[in-house]
């Protein structure tokens, strides 16, 4: 059964991961986002206990 032979597919997967991690990923990480993330002020919410009918 040829589909059980891992030799060509393992090599293809290994080359794809090496290409991704060594070539493509460093190039993508050098880009700066167009809209940098800005911190929003935190708002605290006031919670009210639930009024259970049987208590």
CHARMM-style PDB file with segment names, atoms N, HN, CA, C and O in Angstrom:
ATOM      1  N   UNK     1       0.853  -1.176   0.000  1.00  0.00      PROA
ATOM      2  CA  UNK     1       0.000   0.000   0.000  1.00  0.00      PROA
ATOM      3  C   UNK     1       0.903   1.245   0.000  1.00  0.00      PROA
ATOM      4  O   UNK     1       1.597   1.499   0.984  1.00  0.00      PROA
ATOM      5  N   UNK     2       0.899   1.996  -1.059  1.00  0.00      PROA
ATOM      6  HN  UNK     2       0.334   1.789  -1.858  1.00  0.00      PROA
ATOM      7  CA  UNK     2       1.830   3.128  -1.150  1.00  0.00      PROA
ATOM      8  C   UNK     2       1.503   4.266  -0.195  1.00  0.00      PROA
ATOM      9  O   UNK     2       2.402   5.022   0.173  1.00  0.00      PROA
ATOM     10  N   UNK     3       0.246   4.418   0.220  1.00  0.00      PROA
ATOM     11  HN  UNK     3      -0.485   3.805  -0.080  1.00  0.00      PROA
ATOM     12  CA  UNK     3      -0.082   5.527   1.108  1.00  0.00      PROA
ATOM     13  C   UNK     3       0.501   5.331   2.506  1.00  0.00      PROA
ATOM     14  O   UNK     3       0.549   6.288   3.278  1.00  0.00      PROA
ATOM     15  N   UNK     4       0.938   4.144   2.849  1.00  0.00      PROA
ATOM     16  HN  UNK     4       0.898   3.367   2.222  1.00  0.00      PROA
ATOM     17  CA  UNK     4       1.531   3.896   4.150  1.00  0.00      PROA
ATOM     18  C   UNK     4       3.030   4.136   4.163  1.00  0.00      PROA
ATOM     19  O   UNK     4       3.661   4.042   5.216  1.00  0.00      PROA
ATOM     20  N   UNK     5       3.607   4.443   3.016  1.00  0.00      PROA
ATOM     21  HN  UNK     5       3.094   4.519   2.161  1.00  0.00      PROA
ATOM     22  CA  UNK     5       5.032   4.721   2.949  1.00  0.00      PROA
ATOM     23  C   UNK     5       5.259   6.170   3.379  1.00  0.00      PROA
ATOM     24  O   UNK     5       4.882   7.080   2.641  1.00  0.00      PROA
ATOM     25  N   UNK     6       5.860   6.418   4.546  1.00  0.00      PROA
ATOM     26  HN  UNK     6       6.165   5.678   5.145  1.00  0.00      PROA
ATOM     27  CA  UNK     6       5.997   7.794   5.036  1.00  0.00      PROA
ATOM     28  C   UNK     6       7.155   8.557   4.431  1.00  0.00      PROA
ATOM     29  O   UNK     6       7.288   9.758   4.665  1.00  0.00      PROA
ATOM     30  N   UNK     7       7.993   7.893   3.662  1.00  0.00      PROA
ATOM     31  HN  UNK     7       7.885   6.917   3.472  1.00  0.00      PROA
ATOM     32  CA  UNK     7       9.210   8.555   3.201  1.00  0.00      PROA
ATOM     33  C   UNK     7       8.964   9.837   2.401  1.00  0.00      PROA
ATOM     34  O   UNK     7       9.486  10.876   2.805  1.00  0.00      PROA
ATOM     35  N   UNK     8       8.217   9.842   1.309  1.00  0.00      PROA
ATOM     36  HN  UNK     8       7.794   8.998   0.981  1.00  0.00      PROA
ATOM     37  CA  UNK     8       8.099  11.115   0.570  1.00  0.00      PROA
ATOM     38  C   UNK     8       7.272  12.156   1.312  1.00  0.00      PROA
ATOM     39  O   UNK     8       7.565  13.348   1.217  1.00  0.00      PROA
ATOM     40  N   UNK     9       6.246  11.737   2.048  1.00  0.00      PROA
ATOM     41  HN  UNK     9       6.008  10.769   2.125  1.00  0.00      PROA
ATOM     42  CA  UNK     9       5.366  12.696   2.700  1.00  0.00      PROA
ATOM     43  C   UNK     9       6.021  13.307   3.932  1.00  0.00      PROA
ATOM     44  O   UNK     9       5.785  14.474   4.244  1.00  0.00      PROA
ATOM     45  N   UNK    10       6.830  12.537   4.625  1.00  0.00      PROA
ATOM     46  HN  UNK    10       7.021  11.589   4.371  1.00  0.00      PROA
ATOM     47  CA  UNK    10       7.546  13.079   5.770  1.00  0.00      PROA
ATOM     48  C   UNK    10       8.563  14.125   5.312  1.00  0.00      PROA
ATOM     49  O   UNK    10       8.725  15.157   5.963  1.00  0.00      PROA
ATOM     50  N   UNK    11       9.232  13.868   4.219  1.00  0.00      PROA
ATOM     51  HN  UNK    11       9.100  13.029   3.691  1.00  0.00      PROA
ATOM     52  CA  UNK    11      10.197  14.822   3.677  1.00  0.00      PROA
ATOM     53  C   UNK    11       9.494  16.107   3.239  1.00  0.00      PROA
ATOM     54  O   UNK    11      10.002  17.200   3.489  1.00  0.00      PROA
ATOM     55  N   UNK    12       8.354  15.994   2.602  1.00  0.00      PROA
ATOM     56  HN  UNK    12       7.941  15.106   2.399  1.00  0.00      PROA
ATOM     57  CA  UNK    12       7.595  17.173   2.172  1.00  0.00      PROA
ATOM     58  C   UNK    12       7.129  17.970   3.384  1.00  0.00      PROA
ATOM     59  O   UNK    12       7.225  19.197   3.388  1.00  0.00      PROA
ATOM     60  N   UNK    13       6.622  17.287   4.420  1.00  0.00      PROA
ATOM     61  HN  UNK    13       6.544  16.290   4.417  1.00  0.00      PROA
ATOM     62  CA  UNK    13       6.170  17.981   5.624  1.00  0.00      PROA
ATOM     63  C   UNK    13       7.347  18.659   6.326  1.00  0.00      PROA
ATOM     64  O   UNK    13       7.218  19.790   6.795  1.00  0.00      PROA
ATOM     65  N   UNK    14       8.482  17.984   6.402  1.00  0.00      PROA
ATOM     66  HN  UNK    14       8.587  17.066   6.021  1.00  0.00      PROA
ATOM     67  CA  UNK    14       9.648  18.549   7.053  1.00  0.00      PROA
ATOM     68  C   UNK    14      10.152  19.786   6.312  1.00  0.00      PROA
ATOM     69  O   UNK    14      10.506  20.779   6.946  1.00  0.00      PROA
ATOM     70  N   UNK    15      10.190  19.741   5.004  1.00  0.00      PROA
ATOM     71  HN  UNK    15       9.903  18.934   4.488  1.00  0.00      PROA
ATOM     72  CA  UNK    15      10.630  20.892   4.208  1.00  0.00      PROA
ATOM     73  C   UNK    15       9.637  22.055   4.329  1.00  0.00      PROA
ATOM     74  O   UNK    15      10.048  23.215   4.361  1.00  0.00      PROA
ATOM     75  N   UNK    16       8.351  21.758   4.396  1.00  0.00      PROA
ATOM     76  HN  UNK    16       8.017  20.816   4.370  1.00  0.00      PROA
ATOM     77  CA  UNK    16       7.352  22.822   4.540  1.00  0.00      PROA
ATOM     78  C   UNK    16       7.510  23.517   5.889  1.00  0.00      PROA
ATOM     79  O   UNK    16       7.450  24.745   5.952  1.00  0.00      PROA
ATOM     80  N   UNK    17       7.712  22.758   6.974  1.00  0.00      PROA
ATOM     81  HN  UNK    17       7.761  21.761   6.922  1.00  0.00      PROA
ATOM     82  CA  UNK    17       7.880  23.366   8.287  1.00  0.00      PROA
ATOM     83  C   UNK    17       9.189  24.140   8.390  1.00  0.00      PROA
ATOM     84  O   UNK    17       9.225  25.208   8.999  1.00  0.00      PROA
ATOM     85  N   UNK    18      10.235  23.630   7.818  1.00  0.00      PROA
ATOM     86  HN  UNK    18      10.205  22.762   7.323  1.00  0.00      PROA
ATOM     87  CA  UNK    18      11.508  24.357   7.839  1.00  0.00      PROA
ATOM     88  C   UNK    18      11.411  25.653   7.047  1.00  0.00      PROA
ATOM     89  O   UNK    18      11.941  26.682   7.465  1.00  0.00      PROA
ATOM     90  N   UNK    19      10.734  25.603   5.904  1.00  0.00      PROA
ATOM     91  HN  UNK    19      10.304  24.767   5.564  1.00  0.00      PROA
ATOM     92  CA  UNK    19      10.541  26.816   5.117  1.00  0.00      PROA
ATOM     93  C   UNK    19       9.725  27.824   5.895  1.00  0.00      PROA
ATOM     94  O   UNK    19      10.049  29.012   5.904  1.00  0.00      PROA
ATOM     95  N   UNK    20       8.684  27.373   6.539  1.00  0.00      PROA
ATOM     96  HN  UNK    20       8.420  26.409   6.532  1.00  0.00      PROA
ATOM     97  CA  UNK    20       7.839  28.276   7.315  1.00  0.00      PROA
ATOM     98  C   UNK    20       8.603  28.909   8.471  1.00  0.00      PROA
ATOM     99  O   UNK    20       8.535  30.123   8.666  1.00  0.00      PROA
ATOM    100  N   UNK    21       9.331  28.098   9.240  1.00  0.00      PROA
ATOM    101  HN  UNK    21       9.386  27.113   9.082  1.00  0.00      PROA
ATOM    102  CA  UNK    21       9.971  28.617  10.442  1.00  0.00      PROA
ATOM    103  C   UNK    21      11.251  29.395  10.161  1.00  0.00      PROA
ATOM    104  O   UNK    21      11.584  30.310  10.914  1.00  0.00      PROA
ATOM    105  N   UNK    22      11.968  29.060   9.110  1.00  0.00      PROA
ATOM    106  HN  UNK    22      11.697  28.317   8.498  1.00  0.00      PROA
ATOM    107  CA  UNK    22      13.256  29.714   8.872  1.00  0.00      PROA
ATOM    108  C   UNK    22      13.181  30.869   7.879  1.00  0.00      PROA
ATOM    109  O   UNK    22      14.014  31.774   7.934  1.00  0.00      PROA
ATOM    110  N   UNK    23      12.208  30.860   6.979  1.00  0.00      PROA
ATOM    111  HN  UNK    23      11.532  30.125   6.935  1.00  0.00      PROA
ATOM    112  CA  UNK    23      12.166  31.889   5.937  1.00  0.00      PROA
ATOM    113  C   UNK    23      10.949  32.789   6.075  1.00  0.00      PROA
ATOM    114  O   UNK    23      11.083  34.012   6.136  1.00  0.00      PROA
ATOM    115  N   UNK    24       9.767  32.197   6.124  1.00  0.00      PROA
ATOM    116  HN  UNK    24       9.658  31.204   6.074  1.00  0.00      PROA
ATOM    117  CA  UNK    24       8.536  32.998   6.077  1.00  0.00      PROA
ATOM    118  C   UNK    24       8.253  33.663   7.412  1.00  0.00      PROA
ATOM    119  O   UNK    24       7.903  34.843   7.437  1.00  0.00      PROA
ATOM    120  N   UNK    25       8.390  32.955   8.514  1.00  0.00      PROA
ATOM    121  HN  UNK    25       8.674  31.996   8.493  1.00  0.00      PROA
ATOM    122  CA  UNK    25       8.035  33.511   9.820  1.00  0.00      PROA
ATOM    123  C   UNK    25       8.874  34.733  10.198  1.00  0.00      PROA
ATOM    124  O   UNK    25       8.290  35.715  10.655  1.00  0.00      PROA
ATOM    125  N   UNK    26      10.206  34.744  10.040  1.00  0.00      PROA
ATOM    126  HN  UNK    26      10.681  33.946   9.668  1.00  0.00      PROA
ATOM    127  CA  UNK    26      10.957  35.966  10.378  1.00  0.00      PROA
ATOM    128  C   UNK    26      10.566  37.159   9.520  1.00  0.00      PROA
ATOM    129  O   UNK    26      10.587  38.293   9.999  1.00  0.00      PROA
ATOM    130  N   UNK    27      10.211  36.927   8.265  1.00  0.00      PROA
ATOM    131  HN  UNK    27      10.194  36.006   7.876  1.00  0.00      PROA
ATOM    132  CA  UNK    27       9.785  38.031   7.405  1.00  0.00      PROA
ATOM    133  C   UNK    27       8.449  38.590   7.866  1.00  0.00      PROA
ATOM    134  O   UNK    27       8.238  39.802   7.828  1.00  0.00      PROA
ATOM    135  N   UNK    28       7.544  37.720   8.302  1.00  0.00      PROA
ATOM    136  HN  UNK    28       7.716  36.735   8.334  1.00  0.00      PROA
ATOM    137  CA  UNK    28       6.244  38.187   8.772  1.00  0.00      PROA
ATOM    138  C   UNK    28       6.347  38.922  10.098  1.00  0.00      PROA
ATOM    139  O   UNK    28       5.583  39.853  10.351  1.00  0.00      PROA
ATOM    140  N   UNK    29       7.277  38.515  10.940  1.00  0.00      PROA
ATOM    141  HN  UNK    29       7.897  37.758  10.734  1.00  0.00      PROA
ATOM    142  CA  UNK    29       7.397  39.134  12.255  1.00  0.00      PROA
ATOM    143  C   UNK    29       8.033  40.520  12.193  1.00  0.00      PROA
ATOM    144  O   UNK    29       7.953  41.270  13.165  1.00  0.00      PROA
ATOM    145  N   UNK    30       8.657  40.874  11.079  1.00  0.00      PROA
ATOM    146  HN  UNK    30       8.721  40.264  10.290  1.00  0.00      PROA
ATOM    147  CA  UNK    30       9.260  42.194  10.974  1.00  0.00      PROA
ATOM    148  C   UNK    30       8.243  43.275  10.652  1.00  0.00      PROA
ATOM    149  O   UNK    30       8.524  44.458  10.843  1.00  0.00      PROA
ATOM    150  N   UNK    31       7.073  42.896  10.171  1.00  0.00      PROA
ATOM    151  HN  UNK    31       6.845  41.935  10.016  1.00  0.00      PROA
ATOM    152  CA  UNK    31       6.056  43.886   9.844  1.00  0.00      PROA
ATOM    153  C   UNK    31       5.474  44.494  11.112  1.00  0.00      PROA
ATOM    154  O   UNK    31       5.251  43.795  12.101  1.00  0.00      PROA
ATOM    155  N   UNK    32       5.235  45.773  11.076  1.00  0.00      PROA
ATOM    156  HN  UNK    32       5.416  46.341  10.272  1.00  0.00      PROA
ATOM    157  CA  UNK    32       4.580  46.459  12.181  1.00  0.00      PROA
ATOM    158  C   UNK    32       3.101  46.602  11.863  1.00  0.00      PROA
ATOM    159  O   UNK    32       2.738  46.826  10.708  1.00  0.00      PROA
ATOM    160  N   UNK    33       2.254  46.477  12.854  1.00  0.00      PROA
ATOM    161  HN  UNK    33       2.549  46.295  13.792  1.00  0.00      PROA
ATOM    162  CA  UNK    33       0.821  46.644  12.575  1.00  0.00      PROA
ATOM    163  C   UNK    33       0.506  48.085  12.187  1.00  0.00      PROA
ATOM    164  O   UNK    33       1.123  49.020  12.698  1.00  0.00      PROA
ATOM    165  N   UNK    34      -0.446  48.258  11.292  1.00  0.00      PROA
ATOM    166  HN  UNK    34      -0.947  47.499  10.877  1.00  0.00      PROA
ATOM    167  CA  UNK    34      -0.830  49.592  10.835  1.00  0.00      PROA
ATOM    168  C   UNK    34      -1.502  50.358  11.966  1.00  0.00      PROA
ATOM    169  O   UNK    34      -1.198  51.529  12.194  1.00  0.00      PROA
ATOM    170  N   UNK    35      -2.402  49.707  12.664  1.00  0.00      PROA
ATOM    171  HN  UNK    35      -2.649  48.756  12.479  1.00  0.00      PROA
ATOM    172  CA  UNK    35      -3.105  50.322  13.784  1.00  0.00      PROA
ATOM    173  C   UNK    35      -2.623  49.657  15.071  1.00  0.00      PROA
ATOM    174  O   UNK    35      -3.086  48.567  15.409  1.00  0.00      PROA
ATOM    175  N   UNK    36      -1.699  50.295  15.796  1.00  0.00      PROA
ATOM    176  HN  UNK    36      -1.323  51.180  15.522  1.00  0.00      PROA
ATOM    177  CA  UNK    36      -1.234  49.667  17.032  1.00  0.00      PROA
ATOM    178  C   UNK    36      -2.346  49.600  18.070  1.00  0.00      PROA
ATOM    179  O   UNK    36      -3.263  50.421  18.084  1.00  0.00      PROA
ATOM    180  N   UNK    37      -2.240  48.625  18.915  1.00  0.00      PROA
ATOM    181  HN  UNK    37      -1.495  47.959  18.903  1.00  0.00      PROA
ATOM    182  CA  UNK    37      -3.257  48.404  19.947  1.00  0.00      PROA
ATOM    183  C   UNK    37      -3.150  49.503  20.996  1.00  0.00      PROA
ATOM    184  O   UNK    37      -2.067  49.774  21.515  1.00  0.00      PROA
ATOM    185  N   UNK    38      -4.264  50.123  21.301  1.00  0.00      PROA
ATOM    186  HN  UNK    38      -5.144  49.902  20.880  1.00  0.00      PROA
ATOM    187  CA  UNK    38      -4.304  51.153  22.319  1.00  0.00      PROA
ATOM    188  C   UNK    38      -5.068  50.617  23.523  1.00  0.00      PROA
ATOM    189  O   UNK    38      -6.085  49.936  23.390  1.00  0.00      PROA
ATOM    190  N   UNK    39      -4.552  50.942  24.684  1.00  0.00      PROA
ATOM    191  HN  UNK    39      -3.726  51.496  24.791  1.00  0.00      PROA
ATOM    192  CA  UNK    39      -5.215  50.456  25.898  1.00  0.00      PROA
ATOM    193  C   UNK    39      -6.458  51.289  26.174  1.00  0.00      PROA
ATOM    194  O   UNK    39      -6.416  52.519  26.147  1.00  0.00      PROA
ATOM    195  N   UNK    40      -7.547  50.613  26.435  1.00  0.00      PROA
ATOM    196  HN  UNK    40      -7.582  49.614  26.457  1.00  0.00      PROA
ATOM    197  CA  UNK    40      -8.795  51.286  26.769  1.00  0.00      PROA
ATOM    198  C   UNK    40      -8.901  51.397  28.282  1.00  0.00      PROA
ATOM    199  O   UNK    40      -8.413  50.528  29.005  1.00  0.00      PROA
ATOM    200  N   UNK    41      -9.526  52.444  28.757  1.00  0.00      PROA
ATOM    201  HN  UNK    41      -9.923  53.150  28.170  1.00  0.00      PROA
ATOM    202  CA  UNK    41      -9.677  52.547  30.215  1.00  0.00      PROA
ATOM    203  C   UNK    41     -10.606  51.443  30.726  1.00  0.00      PROA
ATOM    204  O   UNK    41     -11.619  51.119  30.107  1.00  0.00      PROA
ATOM    205  N   UNK    42     -10.234  50.889  31.854  1.00  0.00      PROA
ATOM    206  HN  UNK    42      -9.411  51.153  32.357  1.00  0.00      PROA
ATOM    207  CA  UNK    42     -11.051  49.814  32.416  1.00  0.00      PROA
ATOM    208  C   UNK    42     -12.210  50.413  33.194  1.00  0.00      PROA
ATOM    209  O   UNK    42     -12.037  51.357  33.965  1.00  0.00      PROA
ATOM    210  N   UNK    43     -13.366  49.865  32.988  1.00  0.00      PROA
ATOM    211  HN  UNK    43     -13.507  49.098  32.361  1.00  0.00      PROA
ATOM    212  CA  UNK    43     -14.548  50.319  33.716  1.00  0.00      PROA
ATOM    213  C   UNK    43     -14.998  49.191  34.627  1.00  0.00      PROA
ATOM    214  O   UNK    43     -15.072  48.032  34.220  1.00  0.00      PROA
ATOM    215  N   UNK    44     -15.292  49.545  35.847  1.00  0.00      PROA
ATOM    216  HN  UNK    44     -15.233  50.487  36.178  1.00  0.00      PROA
ATOM    217  CA  UNK    44     -15.759  48.528  36.779  1.00  0.00      PROA
ATOM    218  C   UNK    44     -17.280  48.469  36.729  1.00  0.00      PROA
ATOM    219  O   UNK    44     -17.961  49.494  36.680  1.00  0.00      PROA
ATOM    220  N   UNK    45     -17.780  47.269  36.741  1.00  0.00      PROA
ATOM    221  HN  UNK    45     -17.226  46.437  36.781  1.00  0.00      PROA
ATOM    222  CA  UNK    45     -19.225  47.081  36.709  1.00  0.00      PROA
ATOM    223  C   UNK    45     -19.709  46.747  38.107  1.00  0.00      PROA
ATOM    224  O   UNK    45     -19.074  45.989  38.840  1.00  0.00      PROA
ATOM    225  N   UNK    46     -20.826  47.317  38.456  1.00  0.00      PROA
ATOM    226  HN  UNK    46     -21.342  47.933  37.860  1.00  0.00      PROA
ATOM    227  CA  UNK    46     -21.402  47.049  39.763  1.00  0.00      PROA
ATOM    228  C   UNK    46     -22.393  45.897  39.627  1.00  0.00      PROA
ATOM    229  O   UNK    46     -23.326  45.949  38.826  1.00  0.00      PROA
ATOM    230  N   UNK    47     -22.174  44.878  40.410  1.00  0.00      PROA
ATOM    231  HN  UNK    47     -21.416  44.836  41.061  1.00  0.00      PROA
ATOM    232  CA  UNK    47     -23.045  43.708  40.341  1.00  0.00      PROA
ATOM    233  C   UNK    47     -24.042  43.742  41.490  1.00  0.00      PROA
ATOM    234  O   UNK    47     -23.744  44.221  42.584  1.00  0.00      PROA
ATOM    235  N   UNK    48     -25.219  43.229  41.218  1.00  0.00      PROA
ATOM    236  HN  UNK    48     -25.462  42.840  40.329  1.00  0.00      PROA
ATOM    237  CA  UNK    48     -26.277  43.149  42.217  1.00  0.00      PROA
ATOM    238  C   UNK    48     -26.605  41.681  42.442  1.00  0.00      PROA
ATOM    239  O   UNK    48     -26.681  40.915  41.482  1.00  0.00      PROA
ATOM    240  N   UNK    49     -26.799  41.279  43.679  1.00  0.00      PROA
ATOM    241  HN  UNK    49     -26.737  41.901  44.460  1.00  0.00      PROA
ATOM    242  CA  UNK    49     -27.146  39.877  43.917  1.00  0.00      PROA
ATOM    243  C   UNK    49     -28.536  39.563  43.365  1.00  0.00      PROA
ATOM    244  O   UNK    49     -29.422  40.418  43.334  1.00  0.00      PROA
ATOM    245  N   UNK    50     -28.696  38.352  42.945  1.00  0.00      PROA
ATOM    246  HN  UNK    50     -27.976  37.657  42.971  1.00  0.00      PROA
ATOM    247  CA  UNK    50     -29.964  37.912  42.388  1.00  0.00      PROA
ATOM    248  C   UNK    50     -30.973  37.708  43.509  1.00  0.00      PROA
ATOM    249  O   UNK    50     -30.658  37.095  44.529  1.00  0.00      PROA
ATOM    250  N   UNK    51     -32.177  38.216  43.324  1.00  0.00      PROA
ATOM    251  HN  UNK    51     -32.433  38.714  42.496  1.00  0.00      PROA
ATOM    252  CA  UNK    51     -33.235  38.060  44.331  1.00  0.00      PROA
ATOM    253  C   UNK    51     -33.993  36.765  44.034  1.00  0.00      PROA
ATOM    254  O   UNK    51     -34.896  36.732  43.198  1.00  0.00      PROA
ATOM    255  N   UNK    52     -33.602  35.699  44.741  1.00  0.00      PROA
ATOM    256  HN  UNK    52     -32.868  35.726  45.420  1.00  0.00      PROA
ATOM    257  CA  UNK    52     -34.277  34.441  44.528  1.00  0.00      PROA
ATOM    258  C   UNK    52     -35.643  34.458  45.199  1.00  0.00      PROA
ATOM    259  O   UNK    52     -35.761  34.964  46.315  1.00  0.00      PROA
ATOM    260  N   UNK    53     -36.680  33.922  44.558  1.00  0.00      PROA
ATOM    261  HN  UNK    53     -36.585  33.511  43.651  1.00  0.00      PROA
ATOM    262  CA  UNK    53     -38.029  34.000  45.127  1.00  0.00      PROA
ATOM    263  C   UNK    53     -38.218  33.151  46.379  1.00  0.00      PROA
ATOM    264  O   UNK    53     -39.131  33.427  47.157  1.00  0.00      PROA
ATOM    265  N   UNK    54     -37.392  32.128  46.605  1.00  0.00      PROA
ATOM    266  HN  UNK    54     -36.650  31.904  45.973  1.00  0.00      PROA
ATOM    267  CA  UNK    54     -37.601  31.259  47.755  1.00  0.00      PROA
ATOM    268  C   UNK    54     -36.734  31.639  48.951  1.00  0.00      PROA
ATOM    269  O   UNK    54     -36.729  30.919  49.950  1.00  0.00      PROA
ATOM    270  N   UNK    55     -36.000  32.752  48.877  1.00  0.00      PROA
ATOM    271  HN  UNK    55     -36.004  33.336  48.066  1.00  0.00      PROA
ATOM    272  CA  UNK    55     -35.183  33.127  50.031  1.00  0.00      PROA
ATOM    273  C   UNK    55     -35.791  34.313  50.746  1.00  0.00      PROA
ATOM    274  OT1 UNK    55     -35.244  34.777  51.747  1.00  0.00      PROA
TER     275      UNK     55
END
